């Protein structure tokens, strides 16, 4: 057997499932057959495991388009859901807006990193979730299906089961999850509109995102909520969910977020605006279809104190 396409999935840190492919799946592509056999996992997750050699057919790695005949021996080695180094439960307070057996809705505070990574291996939302609900250790990313930037506050949904996580990911892909944000941007926004511009890595500064040709499709709808002397409060609705999407799109149309030095926030001459220490962005409304009941549900979260005080100062100054 050629060692270049053979991979042994039996690692101590992976659980292995073995089965015989049923005859009724004969003729399907391998990725399609896997989707039928393991419906709790999303298509992208299964494709990633195939690419990483975690799926073997009769002991060999096969491409997703491989046609199954039925009767083959299939081995699926699932990697651990949570990395041992990052997945430590920590007693970090959480504001729970809603919780049942399927999901948790959280009002994330400013300054809380969502997932462990470079420079933030502890003290994250993931660590807090593992303390709040230890069973999440068995769910990839502790059930997290979308993110907010560290300095962005507001609502996030977390899945408590694999089936719920897959369902929520599919809802996000189908753009049926409703996500509304309040953003305070620089300048006078004349009217509402839509930004339809692809987003990808900045060609020079790789830590930033930008509107670039060939980037991923990204659409943000926005409407004016309130105007001030040198800033406008807008409500943004995400149709897609790209990294830094609102920050990039509003900067792209000449209205960067107050406090967002990464995306060209500039001095306004108004002390309250220029001294605001973070991007003024809050995820205030979240709506989705409940994965089990099918009921449409929605939640809202009030502004954090710093954002609320900034708006109060601007209203007082604007009314003079």
C-alpha positions in Angstrom: 0.0 0.0 0.0 1.3 3.5 -0.9 2.2 5.2 2.4 1.5 8.7 0.8 -2.3 8.1 0.8 -2.5 5.9 3.9 -3.2 7.4 7.3 -3.8 5.6 10.6 -6.6 7.4 12.5 -6.1 5.5 15.7 -4.6 8.3 17.8 -4.9 8.4 21.6 -6.6 11.8 21.3 -9.3 10.8 18.8 -12.4 8.6 19.1 -12.9 6.2 16.3 -16.2 5.0 14.8 -16.2 2.0 12.5 -19.1 0.7 10.3 -20.0 -0.9 7.0 -21.4 1.4 4.4 -25.0 0.3 3.8 -25.9 -1.0 0.3 -28.7 1.6 -0.1 -25.9 4.3 -0.3 -24.2 2.6 -3.3 -23.5 5.1 -6.0 -23.2 8.1 -3.8 -20.1 10.3 -3.5 -18.2 9.6 -0.3 -19.0 13.1 1.1 -22.7 12.5 0.4 -22.6 9.1 2.1 -20.9 10.6 5.1 -23.6 13.3 5.3 -26.3 10.5 5.4 -24.4 8.4 8.0 -23.4 11.3 10.3 -26.2 13.9 10.1 -25.1 15.5 13.4 -22.0 16.8 11.7 -21.9 19.7 9.3 -20.8 19.2 5.7 -17.8 21.5 6.2 -16.7 19.5 9.3 -16.9 16.2 7.5 -15.0 17.6 4.5 -12.3 18.9 6.8 -11.9 15.4 8.3 -11.7 13.8 4.9 -9.0 16.3 3.9 -7.1 15.6 7.2 -7.2 11.8 6.6 -9.6 11.2 9.5 -11.9 9.2 7.2 -10.7 5.9 5.8 -12.4 3.5 3.3 -11.1 -0.1 3.6 -8.1 1.4 5.4 -7.2 4.0 2.7 -7.9 7.7 2.4 -10.3 8.6 -0.5 -11.3 11.9 -2.0 -14.8 13.3 -1.4 -15.9 12.5 -4.9 -15.1 8.8 -4.5 -18.1 6.7 -5.4 -19.1 4.1 -2.7 -20.3 0.7 -3.7 -21.8 -0.4 -0.4 -20.2 -2.9 1.9 -17.0 -1.0 2.3 -15.5 -0.7 5.8 -15.5 2.9 6.9 -13.5 4.3 9.8 -14.1 7.8 11.1 -11.6 9.2 13.7 -13.1 12.3 15.4 -10.5 14.6 16.8 -11.1 15.9 20.3 -13.7 18.6 20.4 -11.7 20.9 22.5 -7.9 21.3 22.5 -6.6 20.2 25.9 -4.3 23.2 26.3 -7.1 25.7 25.6 -10.1 23.9 26.9 -9.8 24.5 30.6 -13.0 25.5 32.5 -12.7 28.9 34.2 -15.2 30.5 36.6 -15.8 33.6 34.5 -19.2 35.4 35.0 -21.6 35.2 32.0 -24.8 37.1 31.3 -27.2 34.4 30.2 -30.2 35.9 28.2 -31.8 32.5 27.4 -31.0 28.9 28.0 -32.7 25.5 27.4 -31.5 22.0 26.6 -30.5 23.0 23.1 -28.9 26.4 23.2 -27.6 29.3 25.2 -27.9 33.0 24.3 -25.2 35.2 25.9 -24.8 38.9 26.1 -21.0 39.1 25.7 -19.3 42.0 27.5 -16.7 44.3 26.0 -13.2 42.9 26.4 -14.1 39.2 26.5 -12.2 37.2 23.8 -14.5 34.5 22.3 -12.0 31.7 21.6 -8.5 30.9 22.8 -5.8 31.9 20.5 -2.4 33.6 20.2 -2.0 35.9 23.2 -5.3 34.7 24.7 -5.0 31.1 25.9 -7.3 31.6 28.9 -10.0 33.9 30.2 -12.1 33.5 27.1 -15.8 32.8 26.5 -15.0 29.2 25.6 -13.3 28.8 29.0 -16.3 30.4 30.7 -18.8 28.1 28.8 -16.9 25.0 29.9 -17.4 26.0 33.5 -21.0 26.9 33.0 -21.9 23.7 31.1 -19.1 21.1 31.4 -20.9 18.8 28.8 -19.8 21.4 26.1 -16.4 19.8 26.3 -17.7 17.2 23.9 -18.9 19.8 21.3 -16.4 21.4 18.8 -15.5 24.9 20.0 -17.7 24.3 23.0 -20.8 25.0 20.9 -19.7 28.4 19.5 -21.0 28.9 16.0 -20.2 32.6 15.4 -18.0 35.2 16.9 -17.9 38.8 18.1 -14.6 40.8 18.2 -13.1 41.2 21.6 -14.1 44.9 21.9 -17.6 44.3 20.4 -20.4 43.6 22.9 -23.8 41.9 22.5 -25.7 38.7 21.7 -24.2 35.4 20.7 -25.8 32.0 20.4 -24.1 28.8 21.6 -25.2 25.2 20.8 -25.4 22.6 23.6 -25.6 19.5 21.3 -23.9 18.5 18.1 -27.3 18.4 16.3 -28.1 21.9 17.4 -24.6 23.2 16.4 -25.1 21.7 12.9 -28.6 23.2 12.6 -27.4 26.6 13.7 -24.5 26.5 11.2 -26.9 25.6 8.4 -29.2 28.5 9.5 -26.2 30.9 9.3 -25.2 29.5 5.9 -28.9 30.0 4.7 -28.8 33.5 6.1 -31.9 32.9 8.1 -30.3 34.1 11.4 -31.2 37.7 12.0 -28.3 39.8 13.4 -28.7 43.5 14.1 -26.0 45.8 15.4 -25.9 49.4 16.6 -22.8 51.2 15.4 -21.7 54.8 16.0 -19.9 56.0 12.9 -18.0 59.1 11.9 -19.6 61.8 9.9 -23.2 62.5 8.7 -24.7 59.5 7.0 -27.3 60.9 4.6 -29.6 57.9 4.4 -29.7 54.1 4.8 -28.4 51.8 2.2 -26.6 48.5 1.4 -22.9 47.7 1.1 -22.4 44.8 -1.2 -18.6 44.4 -1.4 -16.3 41.3 -1.1 -14.1 41.1 1.9 -10.7 39.4 2.2 -7.3 39.8 3.8 -5.7 43.2 3.3 -3.0 42.8 0.6 -0.4 44.5 2.8 -1.5 44.4 6.4 -2.4 40.7 6.9 -3.9 41.3 10.4 -6.6 43.5 8.8 -9.5 42.7 6.4 -10.4 44.9 3.4 -12.7 45.2 0.5 -10.7 43.3 -2.1 -11.4 41.8 -5.6 -11.8 38.1 -5.2 -12.8 38.3 -1.5 -15.7 36.5 0.0 -19.2 37.8 -0.8 -20.3 40.2 2.0 -23.5 42.3 2.3 -24.4 44.8 5.1 -27.7 46.7 5.2 -27.8 49.9 7.3 -30.2 52.6 8.3 -29.9 55.8 10.2 -31.1 55.8 13.8 -29.9 59.1 15.1 -27.7 61.9 13.9 -25.2 64.1 15.9 -22.8 66.9 15.0 -20.0 64.7 13.7 -21.3 61.2 14.1 -24.3 59.0 13.2 -25.9 56.1 15.0 -26.8 53.5 12.5 -28.4 50.1 12.7 -26.6 47.4 10.7 -28.1 44.1 9.6 -25.8 41.4 8.5 -26.8 39.3 5.5 -23.4 37.5 5.6 -21.0 37.1 8.4 -17.4 37.9 7.4 -14.6 38.8 9.8 -14.8 42.5 10.8 -17.6 42.9 8.2 -19.4 46.0 9.6 -16.1 47.7 10.5 -14.7 47.1 7.0 -17.9 48.0 5.1 -18.6 51.3 7.0 -15.0 52.4 6.6 -15.3 51.5 2.9 -18.1 54.0 2.4 -16.3 56.7 4.3 -17.9 56.3 7.8 -15.5 54.3 10.0 -16.7 53.4 13.4 -15.9 55.7 16.3 -12.9 54.3 18.2 -11.8 51.9 15.5 -8.2 52.8 14.8 -7.7 49.6 12.8 -10.1 50.8 10.1 -9.1 54.5 9.6 -11.0 56.1 12.5 -9.8 59.7 12.5 -10.0 62.6 14.9 -13.3 64.4 14.9 -12.5 67.3 17.2 -15.2 66.1 19.7 -13.6 64.9 22.9 -16.2 62.3 23.8 -15.8 60.7 20.3 -12.0 60.9 20.1 -11.5 59.5 23.6 -13.8 56.5 23.1 -11.3 53.6 23.5 -12.8 50.9 21.3 -15.0 50.4 18.2 -18.5 51.6 19.0 -20.4 48.4 18.0 -23.0 46.4 19.8 -25.0 43.3 18.7 -28.3 44.3 20.1 -30.8 41.9 18.4 -30.6 38.2 17.5 -33.2 36.1 15.9 -33.3 32.4 14.8 -35.4 29.3 14.4 -35.3 27.1 17.4 -33.5 23.9 16.3 -35.9 21.6 18.1 -39.3 23.3 18.2 -39.0 25.2 14.9 -40.3 28.3 16.7 -38.9 31.7 15.6 -37.3 33.3 18.5 -35.6 36.7 19.1 -33.7 38.5 21.9 -32.5 42.0 22.5 -29.7 43.3 24.7 -29.3 46.8 26.0 -26.2 48.9 25.3 -23.2 48.5 27.6 -22.7 51.4 29.9 -19.8 53.0 28.0 -21.7 53.1 24.8 -24.8 54.3 26.5 -23.0 57.1 28.3 -21.3 58.2 25.0 -24.7 58.5 23.4 -26.1 60.4 26.4 -23.2 62.9 26.2 -23.7 63.4 22.5 -27.5 64.0 22.9 -26.9 66.5 25.7 -24.3 68.4 23.6 -26.5 68.2 20.4 -29.5 69.6 22.2 -27.8 72.7 23.3 
